[in-house]
Amino acid sequence: MKLTKPQQKSLLTKWSESDQGLSFLEFRRGVITHHALNQNFSVPDYVVVKWCGMWLCIEPDGYTHS
């Protein structure tokens, strides 16, 4: 799946804060699209990743929230 540059940077930042014993590639492979999580979301293009026991959403502009 293709990520925007800001999404890539945010993902690397979160992994750097806590790698959870994963390589960056393993962490990156855990990223899913919002469609894979819930078909009813209407906001396009954000991705979701499990990090430190919570789900993080990363918007196309890199804004990250749980």
PyMOL Python script that loads the backbone (N, CA, C, O; Angstrom):
from pymol import cmd

cmd.read_pdbstr("""\
ATOM      1  N   MET A   1       0.843  -1.168   0.000  1.00  0.00           N
ATOM      2  CA  MET A   1       0.000   0.000   0.000  1.00  0.00           C
ATOM      3  C   MET A   1       0.887   1.230   0.000  1.00  0.00           C
ATOM      4  O   MET A   1       1.931   1.259   0.652  1.00  0.00           O
ATOM      5  N   LYS A   2       0.467   2.235  -0.730  1.00  0.00           N
ATOM      6  CA  LYS A   2       1.249   3.458  -0.853  1.00  0.00           C
ATOM      7  C   LYS A   2       0.865   4.451   0.241  1.00  0.00           C
ATOM      8  O   LYS A   2      -0.316   4.708   0.472  1.00  0.00           O
ATOM      9  N   LEU A   3       1.861   4.997   0.900  1.00  0.00           N
ATOM     10  CA  LEU A   3       1.661   6.039   1.912  1.00  0.00           C
ATOM     11  C   LEU A   3       2.187   7.354   1.376  1.00  0.00           C
ATOM     12  O   LEU A   3       3.105   7.385   0.556  1.00  0.00           O
ATOM     13  N   THR A   4       1.592   8.446   1.851  1.00  0.00           N
ATOM     14  CA  THR A   4       2.133   9.758   1.514  1.00  0.00           C
ATOM     15  C   THR A   4       3.437   9.943   2.286  1.00  0.00           C
ATOM     16  O   THR A   4       3.689   9.238   3.262  1.00  0.00           O
ATOM     17  N   LYS A   5       4.255  10.880   1.853  1.00  0.00           N
ATOM     18  CA  LYS A   5       5.513  11.168   2.567  1.00  0.00           C
ATOM     19  C   LYS A   5       5.242  11.554   4.022  1.00  0.00           C
ATOM     20  O   LYS A   5       5.927  11.057   4.916  1.00  0.00           O
ATOM     21  N   PRO A   6       4.252  12.437   4.288  1.00  0.00           N
ATOM     22  CA  PRO A   6       3.973  12.765   5.695  1.00  0.00           C
ATOM     23  C   PRO A   6       3.516  11.550   6.508  1.00  0.00           C
ATOM     24  O   PRO A   6       3.854  11.442   7.687  1.00  0.00           O
ATOM     25  N   GLN A   7       2.760  10.640   5.903  1.00  0.00           N
ATOM     26  CA  GLN A   7       2.352   9.427   6.610  1.00  0.00           C
ATOM     27  C   GLN A   7       3.573   8.565   6.920  1.00  0.00           C
ATOM     28  O   GLN A   7       3.682   8.020   8.019  1.00  0.00           O
ATOM     29  N   GLN A   8       4.483   8.438   5.970  1.00  0.00           N
ATOM     30  CA  GLN A   8       5.706   7.665   6.187  1.00  0.00           C
ATOM     31  C   GLN A   8       6.516   8.249   7.341  1.00  0.00           C
ATOM     32  O   GLN A   8       7.028   7.515   8.186  1.00  0.00           O
ATOM     33  N   LYS A   9       6.627   9.574   7.366  1.00  0.00           N
ATOM     34  CA  LYS A   9       7.393  10.244   8.422  1.00  0.00           C
ATOM     35  C   LYS A   9       6.735  10.023   9.785  1.00  0.00           C
ATOM     36  O   LYS A   9       7.423   9.743  10.767  1.00  0.00           O
ATOM     37  N   SER A  10       5.414  10.147   9.848  1.00  0.00           N
ATOM     38  CA  SER A  10       4.700   9.939  11.113  1.00  0.00           C
ATOM     39  C   SER A  10       4.839   8.507  11.594  1.00  0.00           C
ATOM     40  O   SER A  10       5.011   8.264  12.789  1.00  0.00           O
ATOM     41  N   LEU A  11       4.764   7.555  10.668  1.00  0.00           N
ATOM     42  CA  LEU A  11       4.922   6.150  11.026  1.00  0.00           C
ATOM     43  C   LEU A  11       6.317   5.899  11.592  1.00  0.00           C
ATOM     44  O   LEU A  11       6.463   5.203  12.597  1.00  0.00           O
ATOM     45  N   LEU A  12       7.330   6.455  10.958  1.00  0.00           N
ATOM     46  CA  LEU A  12       8.700   6.310  11.448  1.00  0.00           C
ATOM     47  C   LEU A  12       8.861   6.959  12.823  1.00  0.00           C
ATOM     48  O   LEU A  12       9.545   6.413  13.689  1.00  0.00           O
ATOM     49  N   THR A  13       8.246   8.103  13.023  1.00  0.00           N
ATOM     50  CA  THR A  13       8.307   8.786  14.321  1.00  0.00           C
ATOM     51  C   THR A  13       7.716   7.916  15.418  1.00  0.00           C
ATOM     52  O   THR A  13       8.320   7.766  16.480  1.00  0.00           O
ATOM     53  N   LYS A  14       6.533   7.336  15.174  1.00  0.00           N
ATOM     54  CA  LYS A  14       5.897   6.498  16.196  1.00  0.00           C
ATOM     55  C   LYS A  14       6.745   5.263  16.474  1.00  0.00           C
ATOM     56  O   LYS A  14       6.923   4.881  17.631  1.00  0.00           O
ATOM     57  N   TRP A  15       7.272   4.633  15.416  1.00  0.00           N
ATOM     58  CA  TRP A  15       8.111   3.466  15.602  1.00  0.00           C
ATOM     59  C   TRP A  15       9.362   3.835  16.397  1.00  0.00           C
ATOM     60  O   TRP A  15       9.806   3.053  17.238  1.00  0.00           O
ATOM     61  N   SER A  16       9.937   5.014  16.147  1.00  0.00           N
ATOM     62  CA  SER A  16      11.130   5.463  16.869  1.00  0.00           C
ATOM     63  C   SER A  16      10.834   5.702  18.346  1.00  0.00           C
ATOM     64  O   SER A  16      11.701   5.494  19.194  1.00  0.00           O
ATOM     65  N   GLU A  17       9.628   6.133  18.652  1.00  0.00           N
ATOM     66  CA  GLU A  17       9.237   6.360  20.054  1.00  0.00           C
ATOM     67  C   GLU A  17       9.096   5.049  20.810  1.00  0.00           C
ATOM     68  O   GLU A  17       9.437   4.971  21.990  1.00  0.00           O
ATOM     69  N   SER A  18       8.589   4.003  20.126  1.00  0.00           N
ATOM     70  CA  SER A  18       8.475   2.675  20.733  1.00  0.00           C
ATOM     71  C   SER A  18       8.415   1.648  19.619  1.00  0.00           C
ATOM     72  O   SER A  18       7.402   1.520  18.932  1.00  0.00           O
ATOM     73  N   ASP A  19       9.508   0.916  19.445  1.00  0.00           N
ATOM     74  CA  ASP A  19       9.532  -0.055  18.345  1.00  0.00           C
ATOM     75  C   ASP A  19       8.811  -1.354  18.683  1.00  0.00           C
ATOM     76  O   ASP A  19       8.610  -2.196  17.807  1.00  0.00           O
ATOM     77  N   GLN A  20       8.422  -1.525  19.940  1.00  0.00           N
ATOM     78  CA  GLN A  20       7.660  -2.690  20.399  1.00  0.00           C
ATOM     79  C   GLN A  20       8.331  -4.015  20.034  1.00  0.00           C
ATOM     80  O   GLN A  20       7.662  -5.040  19.907  1.00  0.00           O
ATOM     81  N   GLY A  21       9.653  -3.990  19.867  1.00  0.00           N
ATOM     82  CA  GLY A  21      10.388  -5.203  19.525  1.00  0.00           C
ATOM     83  C   GLY A  21      10.270  -5.603  18.066  1.00  0.00           C
ATOM     84  O   GLY A  21      10.607  -6.729  17.702  1.00  0.00           O
ATOM     85  N   LEU A  22       9.793  -4.687  17.224  1.00  0.00           N
ATOM     86  CA  LEU A  22       9.620  -4.949  15.798  1.00  0.00           C
ATOM     87  C   LEU A  22      10.640  -4.170  14.987  1.00  0.00           C
ATOM     88  O   LEU A  22      11.050  -3.074  15.370  1.00  0.00           O
ATOM     89  N   SER A  23      11.044  -4.747  13.862  1.00  0.00           N
ATOM     90  CA  SER A  23      11.817  -3.947  12.913  1.00  0.00           C
ATOM     91  C   SER A  23      10.851  -2.943  12.288  1.00  0.00           C
ATOM     92  O   SER A  23       9.634  -3.108  12.372  1.00  0.00           O
ATOM     93  N   PHE A  24      11.401  -1.903  11.661  1.00  0.00           N
ATOM     94  CA  PHE A  24      10.510  -0.935  11.024  1.00  0.00           C
ATOM     95  C   PHE A  24       9.685  -1.603   9.932  1.00  0.00           C
ATOM     96  O   PHE A  24       8.510  -1.277   9.760  1.00  0.00           O
ATOM     97  N   LEU A  25      10.279  -2.529   9.198  1.00  0.00           N
ATOM     98  CA  LEU A  25       9.558  -3.223   8.132  1.00  0.00           C
ATOM     99  C   LEU A  25       8.386  -4.027   8.692  1.00  0.00           C
ATOM    100  O   LEU A  25       7.301  -4.032   8.112  1.00  0.00           O
ATOM    101  N   GLU A  26       8.605  -4.707   9.819  1.00  0.00           N
ATOM    102  CA  GLU A  26       7.512  -5.459  10.456  1.00  0.00           C
ATOM    103  C   GLU A  26       6.398  -4.515  10.901  1.00  0.00           C
ATOM    104  O   GLU A  26       5.217  -4.810  10.714  1.00  0.00           O
ATOM    105  N   PHE A  27       6.774  -3.385  11.489  1.00  0.00           N
ATOM    106  CA  PHE A  27       5.796  -2.395  11.930  1.00  0.00           C
ATOM    107  C   PHE A  27       5.032  -1.842  10.730  1.00  0.00           C
ATOM    108  O   PHE A  27       3.810  -1.701  10.778  1.00  0.00           O
ATOM    109  N   ARG A  28       5.746  -1.533   9.663  1.00  0.00           N
ATOM    110  CA  ARG A  28       5.148  -0.984   8.438  1.00  0.00           C
ATOM    111  C   ARG A  28       4.157  -1.966   7.823  1.00  0.00           C
ATOM    112  O   ARG A  28       3.132  -1.556   7.279  1.00  0.00           O
ATOM    113  N   ARG A  29       4.457  -3.246   7.906  1.00  0.00           N
ATOM    114  CA  ARG A  29       3.554  -4.270   7.359  1.00  0.00           C
ATOM    115  C   ARG A  29       2.257  -4.392   8.161  1.00  0.00           C
ATOM    116  O   ARG A  29       1.298  -5.004   7.691  1.00  0.00           O
ATOM    117  N   GLY A  30       2.219  -3.820   9.358  1.00  0.00           N
ATOM    118  CA  GLY A  30       1.004  -3.827  10.174  1.00  0.00           C
ATOM    119  C   GLY A  30       0.023  -2.730   9.803  1.00  0.00           C
ATOM    120  O   GLY A  30      -1.077  -2.680  10.352  1.00  0.00           O
ATOM    121  N   VAL A  31       0.394  -1.857   8.889  1.00  0.00           N
ATOM    122  CA  VAL A  31      -0.475  -0.754   8.474  1.00  0.00           C
ATOM    123  C   VAL A  31      -1.597  -1.293   7.603  1.00  0.00           C
ATOM    124  O   VAL A  31      -1.364  -2.083   6.689  1.00  0.00           O
ATOM    125  N   ILE A  32      -2.822  -0.856   7.897  1.00  0.00           N
ATOM    126  CA  ILE A  32      -3.979  -1.231   7.088  1.00  0.00           C
ATOM    127  C   ILE A  32      -4.719   0.032   6.663  1.00  0.00           C
ATOM    128  O   ILE A  32      -4.587   1.084   7.287  1.00  0.00           O
ATOM    129  N   THR A  33      -5.492  -0.088   5.600  1.00  0.00           N
ATOM    130  CA  THR A  33      -6.322   1.046   5.179  1.00  0.00           C
ATOM    131  C   THR A  33      -7.580   1.074   6.020  1.00  0.00           C
ATOM    132  O   THR A  33      -7.942   0.075   6.641  1.00  0.00           O
ATOM    133  N   HIS A  34      -8.230   2.188   6.042  1.00  0.00           N
ATOM    134  CA  HIS A  34      -9.470   2.284   6.808  1.00  0.00           C
ATOM    135  C   HIS A  34     -10.514   1.317   6.277  1.00  0.00           C
ATOM    136  O   HIS A  34     -11.365   0.875   7.049  1.00  0.00           O
ATOM    137  N   HIS A  35     -10.492   0.968   5.003  1.00  0.00           N
ATOM    138  CA  HIS A  35     -11.464   0.042   4.441  1.00  0.00           C
ATOM    139  C   HIS A  35     -11.290  -1.359   5.010  1.00  0.00           C
ATOM    140  O   HIS A  35     -12.266  -2.091   5.175  1.00  0.00           O
ATOM    141  N   ALA A  36     -10.053  -1.733   5.310  1.00  0.00           N
ATOM    142  CA  ALA A  36      -9.815  -3.059   5.873  1.00  0.00           C
ATOM    143  C   ALA A  36     -10.309  -3.137   7.315  1.00  0.00           C
ATOM    144  O   ALA A  36     -10.638  -4.223   7.792  1.00  0.00           O
ATOM    145  N   LEU A  37     -10.365  -2.017   8.006  1.00  0.00           N
ATOM    146  CA  LEU A  37     -10.809  -1.988   9.395  1.00  0.00           C
ATOM    147  C   LEU A  37     -12.325  -1.881   9.482  1.00  0.00           C
ATOM    148  O   LEU A  37     -12.949  -2.586  10.276  1.00  0.00           O
ATOM    149  N   ASN A  38     -12.925  -1.009   8.677  1.00  0.00           N
ATOM    150  CA  ASN A  38     -14.364  -0.788   8.735  1.00  0.00           C
ATOM    151  C   ASN A  38     -14.820  -0.199   7.408  1.00  0.00           C
ATOM    152  O   ASN A  38     -14.406   0.905   7.052  1.00  0.00           O
ATOM    153  N   GLN A  39     -15.648  -0.899   6.683  1.00  0.00           N
ATOM    154  CA  GLN A  39     -16.114  -0.467   5.368  1.00  0.00           C
ATOM    155  C   GLN A  39     -16.993   0.776   5.431  1.00  0.00           C
ATOM    156  O   GLN A  39     -17.227   1.402   4.397  1.00  0.00           O
ATOM    157  N   ASN A  40     -17.484   1.151   6.602  1.00  0.00           N
ATOM    158  CA  ASN A  40     -18.435   2.258   6.697  1.00  0.00           C
ATOM    159  C   ASN A  40     -17.799   3.622   6.914  1.00  0.00           C
ATOM    160  O   ASN A  40     -18.516   4.623   6.921  1.00  0.00           O
ATOM    161  N   PHE A  41     -16.486   3.708   7.092  1.00  0.00           N
ATOM    162  CA  PHE A  41     -15.848   5.013   7.257  1.00  0.00           C
ATOM    163  C   PHE A  41     -15.929   5.790   5.950  1.00  0.00           C
ATOM    164  O   PHE A  41     -15.735   5.226   4.874  1.00  0.00           O
ATOM    165  N   SER A  42     -16.215   7.074   6.045  1.00  0.00           N
ATOM    166  CA  SER A  42     -16.340   7.879   4.833  1.00  0.00           C
ATOM    167  C   SER A  42     -15.122   8.746   4.568  1.00  0.00           C
ATOM    168  O   SER A  42     -15.034   9.356   3.503  1.00  0.00           O
ATOM    169  N   VAL A  43     -14.178   8.823   5.501  1.00  0.00           N
ATOM    170  CA  VAL A  43     -12.986   9.642   5.311  1.00  0.00           C
ATOM    171  C   VAL A  43     -11.953   8.821   4.549  1.00  0.00           C
ATOM    172  O   VAL A  43     -11.488   7.803   5.060  1.00  0.00           O
ATOM    173  N   PRO A  44     -11.584   9.236   3.343  1.00  0.00           N
ATOM    174  CA  PRO A  44     -10.656   8.425   2.545  1.00  0.00           C
ATOM    175  C   PRO A  44      -9.195   8.671   2.893  1.00  0.00           C
ATOM    176  O   PRO A  44      -8.845   9.687   3.494  1.00  0.00           O
ATOM    177  N   ASP A  45      -8.367   7.739   2.511  1.00  0.00           N
ATOM    178  CA  ASP A  45      -6.919   7.906   2.464  1.00  0.00           C
ATOM    179  C   ASP A  45      -6.173   7.804   3.779  1.00  0.00           C
ATOM    180  O   ASP A  45      -4.944   7.853   3.755  1.00  0.00           O
ATOM    181  N   TYR A  46      -6.813   7.669   4.905  1.00  0.00           N
ATOM    182  CA  TYR A  46      -6.005   7.521   6.105  1.00  0.00           C
ATOM    183  C   TYR A  46      -5.693   6.053   6.321  1.00  0.00           C
ATOM    184  O   TYR A  46      -6.390   5.167   5.828  1.00  0.00           O
ATOM    185  N   VAL A  47      -4.633   5.821   7.068  1.00  0.00           N
ATOM    186  CA  VAL A  47      -4.226   4.464   7.380  1.00  0.00           C
ATOM    187  C   VAL A  47      -4.277   4.265   8.883  1.00  0.00           C
ATOM    188  O   VAL A  47      -4.296   5.226   9.652  1.00  0.00           O
ATOM    189  N   VAL A  48      -4.300   3.000   9.292  1.00  0.00           N
ATOM    190  CA  VAL A  48      -4.433   2.643  10.701  1.00  0.00           C
ATOM    191  C   VAL A  48      -3.331   1.652  11.039  1.00  0.00           C
ATOM    192  O   VAL A  48      -3.007   0.767  10.246  1.00  0.00           O
ATOM    193  N   VAL A  49      -2.753   1.814  12.241  1.00  0.00           N
ATOM    194  CA  VAL A  49      -1.731   0.881  12.701  1.00  0.00           C
ATOM    195  C   VAL A  49      -1.883   0.692  14.214  1.00  0.00           C
ATOM    196  O   VAL A  49      -2.182   1.639  14.941  1.00  0.00           O
ATOM    197  N   LYS A  50      -1.674  -0.529  14.668  1.00  0.00           N
ATOM    198  CA  LYS A  50      -1.710  -0.795  16.107  1.00  0.00           C
ATOM    199  C   LYS A  50      -0.352  -0.434  16.690  1.00  0.00           C
ATOM    200  O   LYS A  50       0.685  -0.878  16.198  1.00  0.00           O
ATOM    201  N   TRP A  51      -0.368   0.375  17.742  1.00  0.00           N
ATOM    202  CA  TRP A  51       0.865   0.852  18.357  1.00  0.00           C
ATOM    203  C   TRP A  51       0.639   0.995  19.856  1.00  0.00           C
ATOM    204  O   TRP A  51      -0.269   1.712  20.277  1.00  0.00           O
ATOM    205  N   CYS A  52       1.435   0.335  20.651  1.00  0.00           N
ATOM    206  CA  CYS A  52       1.394   0.434  22.118  1.00  0.00           C
ATOM    207  C   CYS A  52      -0.009   0.192  22.676  1.00  0.00           C
ATOM    208  O   CYS A  52      -0.461   0.907  23.569  1.00  0.00           O
ATOM    209  N   GLY A  53      -0.684  -0.811  22.147  1.00  0.00           N
ATOM    210  CA  GLY A  53      -1.996  -1.193  22.675  1.00  0.00           C
ATOM    211  C   GLY A  53      -3.150  -0.329  22.213  1.00  0.00           C
ATOM    212  O   GLY A  53      -4.255  -0.447  22.742  1.00  0.00           O
ATOM    213  N   MET A  54      -2.920   0.537  21.239  1.00  0.00           N
ATOM    214  CA  MET A  54      -4.017   1.362  20.715  1.00  0.00           C
ATOM    215  C   MET A  54      -3.931   1.424  19.205  1.00  0.00           C
ATOM    216  O   MET A  54      -2.895   1.110  18.619  1.00  0.00           O
ATOM    217  N   TRP A  55      -5.016   1.826  18.580  1.00  0.00           N
ATOM    218  CA  TRP A  55      -5.037   2.025  17.139  1.00  0.00           C
ATOM    219  C   TRP A  55      -4.769   3.479  16.839  1.00  0.00           C
ATOM    220  O   TRP A  55      -5.420   4.367  17.389  1.00  0.00           O
ATOM    221  N   LEU A  56      -3.803   3.725  15.961  1.00  0.00           N
ATOM    222  CA  LEU A  56      -3.499   5.081  15.525  1.00  0.00           C
ATOM    223  C   LEU A  56      -3.986   5.269  14.096  1.00  0.00           C
ATOM    224  O   LEU A  56      -3.796   4.399  13.246  1.00  0.00           O
ATOM    225  N   CYS A  57      -4.606   6.392  13.843  1.00  0.00           N
ATOM    226  CA  CYS A  57      -4.975   6.788  12.486  1.00  0.00           C
ATOM    227  C   CYS A  57      -3.957   7.831  12.040  1.00  0.00           C
ATOM    228  O   CYS A  57      -3.622   8.747  12.790  1.00  0.00           O
ATOM    229  N   ILE A  58      -3.476   7.683  10.822  1.00  0.00           N
ATOM    230  CA  ILE A  58      -2.532   8.651  10.258  1.00  0.00           C
ATOM    231  C   ILE A  58      -3.154   9.223   8.994  1.00  0.00           C
ATOM    232  O   ILE A  58      -3.332   8.526   7.995  1.00  0.00           O
ATOM    233  N   GLU A  59      -3.478  10.502   9.064  1.00  0.00           N
ATOM    234  CA  GLU A  59      -4.105  11.198   7.941  1.00  0.00           C
ATOM    235  C   GLU A  59      -3.088  11.425   6.823  1.00  0.00           C
ATOM    236  O   GLU A  59      -1.885  11.325   7.065  1.00  0.00           O
ATOM    237  N   PRO A  60      -3.544  11.729   5.603  1.00  0.00           N
ATOM    238  CA  PRO A  60      -2.622  11.952   4.490  1.00  0.00           C
ATOM    239  C   PRO A  60      -1.588  13.054   4.764  1.00  0.00           C
ATOM    240  O   PRO A  60      -0.483  13.015   4.224  1.00  0.00           O
ATOM    241  N   ASP A  61      -1.952  14.042   5.610  1.00  0.00           N
ATOM    242  CA  ASP A  61      -1.013  15.126   5.922  1.00  0.00           C
ATOM    243  C   ASP A  61      -0.069  14.761   7.072  1.00  0.00           C
ATOM    244  O   ASP A  61       0.737  15.588   7.498  1.00  0.00           O
ATOM    245  N   GLY A  62      -0.168  13.515   7.579  1.00  0.00           N
ATOM    246  CA  GLY A  62       0.706  13.048   8.640  1.00  0.00           C
ATOM    247  C   GLY A  62       0.152  13.218  10.040  1.00  0.00           C
ATOM    248  O   GLY A  62       0.728  12.703  10.999  1.00  0.00           O
ATOM    249  N   TYR A  63      -0.960  13.933  10.176  1.00  0.00           N
ATOM    250  CA  TYR A  63      -1.573  14.112  11.499  1.00  0.00           C
ATOM    251  C   TYR A  63      -1.948  12.743  12.048  1.00  0.00           C
ATOM    252  O   TYR A  63      -2.617  11.960  11.374  1.00  0.00           O
ATOM    253  N   THR A  64      -1.521  12.456  13.265  1.00  0.00           N
ATOM    254  CA  THR A  64      -1.724  11.153  13.883  1.00  0.00           C
ATOM    255  C   THR A  64      -2.577  11.300  15.129  1.00  0.00           C
ATOM    256  O   THR A  64      -2.345  12.172  15.966  1.00  0.00           O
ATOM    257  N   HIS A  65      -3.572  10.426  15.232  1.00  0.00           N
ATOM    258  CA  HIS A  65      -4.455  10.454  16.410  1.00  0.00           C
ATOM    259  C   HIS A  65      -4.934   9.044  16.718  1.00  0.00           C
ATOM    260  O   HIS A  65      -4.924   8.161  15.860  1.00  0.00           O
ATOM    261  N   SER A  66      -5.353   8.855  17.964  1.00  0.00           N
ATOM    262  CA  SER A  66      -5.862   7.529  18.369  1.00  0.00           C
ATOM    263  C   SER A  66      -7.362   7.558  18.433  1.00  0.00           C
ATOM    264  O   SER A  66      -7.985   6.546  18.753  1.00  0.00           O
TER     265      SER A  66
END
""", "prot")
cmd.dss("prot")
cmd.show_as("cartoon", "prot")
cmd.util.cbc("prot")
cmd.orient("prot")
